[in-house]
């Protein structure tokens, strides 16, 4: 069985985000970029499934500018067998990504498609659900545990919901999106980083996959959240109650 994993290049989680002066977006020039943390978890789970003898190949997929190949090489260094890069310079929104993934699934025929539940740059949490709908595949989102039964061709997914945990049994092929508590991703070792340089990366364009990149979304303006006001030290409980009642209007 083959597993396909979607990974995304984002601004590193430790970087302080800066809005462009014209408020057209977030500054990405000379900013450290890395693999989306949820995508790392998705790739780690695919590698563990392969190491358990449940899969024969892990294929990492990324989309975007040519710089995304660097992120793809990180995935190959972690242990993915080969990579696919869909190169495009246009803005990619969840539905476009889902359509590209559907086209790649039709080419590669994986038994599982694993994605991070969301990207830390846009926090959309939509791509996994959309691609499952386009493929008409069962889906297990926000997975905190994944167990495969290769003989029965089913996958059991524990997913985190507001009330606790929900367990789903999905017929394969299926789509899974990963939550934070699923696993702890491994670090790429130096020997594997060197090996990754020789691993194959296949190039596609949206035109090759017969996918038109367009969006119904117009990004009007990006602004920073308002800065919090300084706190106030109060001298008594009565003063606190007065402010909550007359200024904050919460009691």
C-alpha positions, 0 to 999 in steps of 0.5 A: 500500500502507498501513502501520500502525505501533503506538506506545506511550506510556512513561516516558521512557528518561532518567527514573529510575524510582520505585516507588510507596510501596504497591508497586502499580506504577511512579510515573507522576504528574508524570513525563516520558512519551515514545514507546517508542524501539523504536516510534520505530524502527518508525515511522521505517522505515515513513516511509522505505518510504513516501518510497522510493515503496513505500507510499502511507500511514502510519497510526500507532496507539496505545492507552490513556488520553487522554494517549496522543494527545500521543504520537500527535501526535509520530508525526504530527509525524515524518511519519505521515499520520493517527492512530488512538487506541483509548481505554481506562483499563484495563491493557493487556497484550500479548494485549489489544493484539494483539486490538485491533490485529487488529481495526484491521487488519481495518478498515484493511487494511494491507499491513504492520504494524510494531511495536517488538520490545518496550516499555521499560516491561514488556519483554514482547516478545510483542505482534508475535508474538501479533498475527501469530498471530491474523492468521495472517500471516508475521512477521519479528521483531528486524529489522535490515534491511527490503527491500520488493519491491512487484512480487512483494509480498514483504518481505525481513527480516534479523533478529538472532539469537544466532548472527548474522543470519537472512534471511527472505522474507515474503509480504505482508501481514506483521508486522515487529518492529524492533530497535535497529540498523534505523535512526536515527529522525528528529527532528520539525521545528517546521513538522511539529509545527505541521502535526501539530495539523491531522492527523486522529486517529480515536477507537475504544473496545475496545467499538467493535472488539468486543474485551473487555479482560481479563487472566489476569495479576495484578500482585502487587507491584512492588519495586526491585532490591536495591542492590549492596554496596560493592566491596572492595579486596584486597591480593593475588591469594591473597586474591582466590582465597580470597574467590572460593572461600570466600565467593562459592563460584564456584571 
